[in-house]
Amino acid sequence: MAQQWTIGRAVTELTAAFSAAGLDTPRLDARILVGHAVNLEPSLLFARADRILTDAESVLVRDFAARRQQHEPVSRITGHRGFWSLDFLLSPDTLDPRADTETLVAAVLERRAQYPSPRILDLGTGTGCILLAILKDWPEATGIGIDLNPGAVEMAARNAARLGLASRTDFRVGNWCDGVTEKLDIIVSNPPYITDSEMDALAPTVARFDPALALRGGADGLGAYRALIPAARAVLADGGRLFLEIGAAQTADVAALLQNNDFGPEVAHRDLAGFVRCLEAVTV
Ligand SMILES: C[S@@+](CC[C@H](N)C(=O)[O-])C[C@H]1O[C@@H](n2cnc3c(N)ncnc32)[C@H](O)[C@@H]1O
């Protein structure tokens, strides 16, 4: 690549390099990464196409290009992911939030009329994306986010501060509901649910860049549900609700676990592709 780049030339060269690497959206990726290196929104790059990059910016662009050519996701390189129209910081300790998980946020917000000022618990909070998206659209709600990974808890707290939600949140390191003494109105969780055999077949972008603790659900993928469903039931108030993200083909197994732990019949919520992505159940 050229020694001294203009913004326009950097975008062109990265686009060509990403095409050659077989990436799906080479020009979009190039625009985001060059924009990130020069601290400009991608939409402003064209107007500044002739600006020459500083040496430090060129070093950054080369680093980003090399990482992307190795198929590192753009969000991992920039350290940002959009979720529910909000911007979240990521770290190697957090899952990169998936758009399908917005199904849980929408399902919880459908219950706004039933809980005037709910106390919400998010188990396995990661970046805090689920809890923080709910709180952003539900001003009367407050919430606790728990994760076993201290690095994730730190990132969730930073995201809460950036979004102006720190005063309504409490992020803690913990194993599911251990040590929770409060009674909750709503519990949400997107737990690790990938089976051991699915882990072996995962796309490299997932297996290499998302933390294993966020993915591994054990031999049948249900290990986390077996632990957290009874734990959640014990800290839910009467009339409280549990919302769980589930993987493909887990509906019947997770529904059985819910019914065996004093939850009523589940409500299924589908993602935009039409798959059941979330099960909701109320205490009985
Ligand atoms: C699939 S990720 C979900 C992260 C985030 N809620 C999201 O939807 O993007 C599962 C999360 O559960 C956490 N986790 C795994 N085992 C846990 C445990 N025993 N107790 C609490 N959190 C756990 C992981 O560290 C990870 O952050």
The ligand as a Tripos MOL2 file, in Angstrom:
@<TRIPOS>MOLECULE
LIG
   27    29     1     0     0
SMALL
NO_CHARGES

@<TRIPOS>ATOM
      1 C1        -24.4650  -14.9680   25.3880 C.3       1 LIG1
      2 S1        -23.5710  -13.8540   26.4440 S.3       1 LIG1
      3 C2        -24.7650  -12.5410   26.5690 C.3       1 LIG1
      4 C3        -24.1690  -11.1940   26.8300 C.3       1 LIG1
      5 C4        -25.1750  -10.0310   26.6950 C.3       1 LIG1
      6 N1        -26.2540  -10.1720   27.6370 N.3       1 LIG1
      7 C5        -25.7150   -9.9530   25.2740 C.2       1 LIG1
      8 O1        -26.8520  -10.3790   25.0670 O.co2     1 LIG1
      9 O2        -24.9810   -9.4840   24.3740 O.co2     1 LIG1
     10 C6        -23.6800  -14.6920   28.0140 C.3       1 LIG1
     11 C7        -23.0570  -13.9590   29.1810 C.3       1 LIG1
     12 O3        -23.2050  -14.7880   30.3390 O.3       1 LIG1
     13 C8        -22.0460  -14.6700   31.1460 C.3       1 LIG1
     14 N2        -21.9780  -15.8370   32.0250 N.ar      1 LIG1
     15 C9        -21.5810  -17.1010   31.7330 C.ar      1 LIG1
     16 N3        -21.6970  -17.8970   32.8080 N.ar      1 LIG1
     17 C10       -22.2000  -17.1250   33.8210 C.ar      1 LIG1
     18 C11       -22.5390  -17.3810   35.1850 C.ar      1 LIG1
     19 N4        -22.3830  -18.5870   35.7410 N.pl3     1 LIG1
     20 N5        -23.0340  -16.3600   35.9310 N.ar      1 LIG1
     21 C12       -23.1710  -15.1180   35.3810 C.ar      1 LIG1
     22 N6        -22.8530  -14.8170   34.0940 N.ar      1 LIG1
     23 C13       -22.3780  -15.8120   33.3140 C.ar      1 LIG1
     24 C14       -20.9220  -14.5550   30.1350 C.3       1 LIG1
     25 O4        -19.7620  -14.0010   30.6820 O.3       1 LIG1
     26 C15       -21.5660  -13.6790   29.0460 C.3       1 LIG1
     27 O5        -21.3160  -12.3150   29.2820 O.3       1 LIG1
@<TRIPOS>BOND
     1     1     2 1
     2     2     3 1
     3     2    10 1
     4     3     4 1
     5     4     5 1
     6     5     6 1
     7     5     7 1
     8     7     8 2
     9     7     9 1
    10    10    11 1
    11    11    12 1
    12    11    26 1
    13    12    13 1
    14    13    14 1
    15    13    24 1
    16    14    15 ar
    17    14    23 ar
    18    15    16 ar
    19    16    17 ar
    20    17    18 ar
    21    17    23 ar
    22    18    19 1
    23    18    20 ar
    24    20    21 ar
    25    21    22 ar
    26    22    23 ar
    27    24    25 1
    28    24    26 1
    29    26    27 1
@<TRIPOS>SUBSTRUCTURE
     1 LIG1         1 GROUP 0 **** ****
